[in-house]
Amino acid sequence: MHVIYGGTFDPIHHGHLRLAIELKERLGVSEVSLVPCHIPPHRGSTDASSAQRLDLLRLAVADEPGLVVDDRELARSGASYTADTLRQLREQLGEHEPLVMVVGTDAFAGFDRWREWEKIPQLAHVVVVKRPGPALEPLGVPAKLLQERGVSSADQLHSAPGGYCLELDPPLLDISATGIRERILSGRSPRYLLPDPVWQEIRRLGLYGACPDENF
């Protein structure tokens, strides 16, 4: 089973990494692929370039063999649409290999506004990670998808190439990329919120308003 966990990762931090490990263990796979978005279609531009975010992500997972980086969205021009990524992966994996995409409840709440959203369950399983915040609108399309396609066990995802939805409620670290960017911009240290090699590279490049000369 192939599992992808996408995002802007602006920057990658321990919350992202811990969730990826939880996914690997709970879904019973040997690897989780982190897929950095090139141009996010549902938010403004990122603070770091796609190439810089990719480099930070590679630094973050360098010592963890269970986490790998998939840069396919950076190789495509234009906005990064999930359906395009899944279609490309399906062609690569074949029609029988189980394929899983991971999304948080906050993003899944707008699932029916994604481009070609109806085709996504045909291409892959959808794992919805519960996040703090409002519940899904009971009569909305995302909630109906969970009801109609929902399964109770990760084992069921291994039995089909796609089409199922699974909700997971793993422990989440209360860390946000927005908070890290704000902390760096205000001259405060983000250390222990993200891997040290990532923080060192952010300082070296002066990303997010970091001052390379500061000694945190």
C-alpha positions in Angstrom: 0.0 0.0 0.0 1.3 3.4 -1.0 0.5 6.3 1.3 1.0 10.0 0.5 0.8 12.9 2.9 0.8 16.2 1.1 1.1 19.8 2.3 2.9 23.1 1.8 5.4 22.2 4.7 6.2 25.9 5.0 8.3 25.0 7.0 8.3 21.3 7.9 8.1 20.8 11.6 7.8 18.1 14.3 4.0 18.1 14.1 4.2 17.0 10.5 6.8 14.4 11.1 5.2 12.9 14.2 1.9 12.6 12.3 3.7 10.8 9.4 5.2 8.3 11.8 1.7 7.7 13.4 0.3 7.1 9.9 3.1 4.7 9.0 2.4 2.6 12.1 -1.4 2.8 12.1 -1.8 2.0 8.5 0.7 -0.8 8.6 3.1 0.4 5.9 6.8 0.5 5.6 6.9 4.1 4.2 4.9 7.3 4.0 5.7 9.7 1.2 5.6 13.4 2.0 4.6 15.4 -1.1 5.3 19.1 -0.9 2.9 21.2 -2.9 4.4 23.4 -5.6 1.7 26.0 -5.9 -1.2 25.6 -3.4 -4.5 26.2 -5.2 -6.5 27.0 -2.0 -4.3 29.5 -0.2 -1.9 32.3 -1.0 1.7 32.0 -2.0 4.2 30.3 0.4 6.8 32.2 2.3 9.7 30.0 1.1 10.0 28.8 -2.5 9.0 25.3 -3.5 12.7 24.4 -4.0 13.6 25.8 -0.5 10.7 23.9 1.1 11.8 20.7 -0.7 15.4 21.1 0.6 14.1 21.6 4.2 11.9 18.6 3.9 14.8 16.4 2.7 16.9 17.6 5.6 14.0 16.8 8.1 13.6 13.1 6.9 17.3 12.3 6.2 17.6 10.1 9.3 14.2 8.4 9.1 14.0 5.6 6.6 10.2 5.3 7.0 9.6 8.7 5.6 10.5 9.6 2.0 10.0 12.7 -0.1 8.1 12.7 -3.4 8.8 15.8 -5.4 6.5 15.1 -8.3 4.3 18.2 -7.8 7.3 20.4 -8.1 8.0 18.9 -11.4 4.6 20.0 -12.8 3.9 23.6 -13.8 0.9 25.5 -12.4 -1.2 24.8 -9.3 -0.8 21.4 -7.5 -4.1 19.5 -7.7 -4.5 16.3 -5.8 -6.4 14.6 -8.6 -3.5 15.1 -10.9 -1.0 13.7 -8.4 -3.2 10.6 -7.7 -3.8 10.0 -11.4 0.0 10.1 -12.0 0.6 7.7 -9.1 -2.1 5.4 -10.2 -0.5 5.1 -13.6 2.8 4.4 -11.9 1.5 1.9 -9.4 -1.0 0.1 -11.6 -4.7 -0.4 -11.1 -4.5 -2.9 -8.2 -2.1 -1.4 -5.7 -3.8 0.2 -2.8 -3.2 4.0 -2.8 -4.0 6.3 0.2 -4.1 10.0 0.4 -4.1 11.8 3.8 -6.0 15.0 4.6 -6.9 16.8 7.8 -10.6 17.4 8.7 -10.0 21.2 8.3 -9.1 20.7 4.6 -11.5 17.8 4.1 -14.4 20.1 5.1 -14.0 21.8 1.7 -13.4 18.6 -0.2 -16.3 19.1 -2.6 -14.7 22.3 -3.8 -11.5 20.6 -4.9 -10.9 20.2 -8.6 -12.2 16.8 -9.8 -13.1 15.8 -6.3 -15.5 13.2 -7.5 -12.7 11.3 -9.1 -10.4 11.2 -6.1 -12.2 8.2 -4.3 -12.0 6.4 -7.6 -8.2 6.8 -7.6 -7.4 6.2 -3.9 -8.5 5.7 -0.4 -8.9 8.9 1.7 -7.7 8.9 5.3 -9.1 11.8 7.2 -7.0 12.9 10.3 -9.2 14.5 13.0 -8.0 18.0 13.9 -9.2 20.4 16.6 -12.0 22.6 15.4 -15.6 22.5 14.2 -17.0 19.1 13.1 -18.0 18.5 9.5 -21.4 19.8 8.5 -23.6 16.8 8.9 -25.5 17.3 5.6 -22.4 18.3 3.6 -20.8 16.3 0.9 -17.6 15.5 3.0 -19.7 14.0 5.9 -21.8 12.0 3.4 -18.7 10.6 1.8 -17.4 9.5 5.2 -20.8 7.9 5.9 -21.1 6.1 2.5 -17.5 5.1 2.1 -16.3 4.8 5.7 -14.5 1.8 7.0 -13.5 1.1 10.6 -10.1 -0.5 10.1 -6.9 0.2 8.2 -6.8 -3.5 7.3 -9.7 -2.8 4.9 -7.6 -0.3 3.0 -5.2 -3.0 2.1 -8.0 -5.1 0.5 -8.8 -2.7 -2.4 -7.0 -0.2 -4.6 -9.2 2.7 -3.5 -12.7 3.9 -2.7 -12.8 3.8 1.1 -12.6 6.6 3.7 -11.1 6.1 7.1 -11.1 8.5 10.0 -8.0 8.5 12.3 -7.7 10.3 15.6 -3.9 10.2 16.4 -2.3 12.3 19.0 -1.2 15.6 17.4 1.5 18.0 18.5 0.2 21.5 18.8 2.6 23.0 16.4 1.8 25.2 13.4 3.9 26.4 10.5 2.2 29.8 10.8 3.2 30.0 14.5 6.8 29.1 13.6 7.0 31.7 10.9 5.6 34.3 13.2 8.1 33.3 15.9 11.1 33.6 13.6 9.9 36.9 12.2 9.6 38.3 15.7 13.2 37.2 16.5 12.3 34.3 18.8 13.7 30.9 18.6 11.7 28.0 17.1 14.1 25.4 18.3 12.6 22.0 19.3 9.5 22.9 17.2 11.3 21.7 14.1 14.4 19.6 13.4 17.7 21.3 14.2 19.1 20.8 10.6 15.9 22.5 9.3 16.4 25.5 11.6 20.1 25.8 10.8 19.2 25.9 7.1 16.5 28.5 7.6 19.0 30.7 9.4 21.6 30.1 6.7 19.2 31.2 4.0 17.6 33.9 6.0 14.1 32.4 5.4 11.0 33.7 7.2 12.8 36.8 8.3 15.5 34.9 10.2 18.7 36.7 10.9 21.7 34.5 10.1 23.9 36.4 12.6 21.7 35.7 15.6 22.9 33.1 18.0 19.9 31.3 19.3 
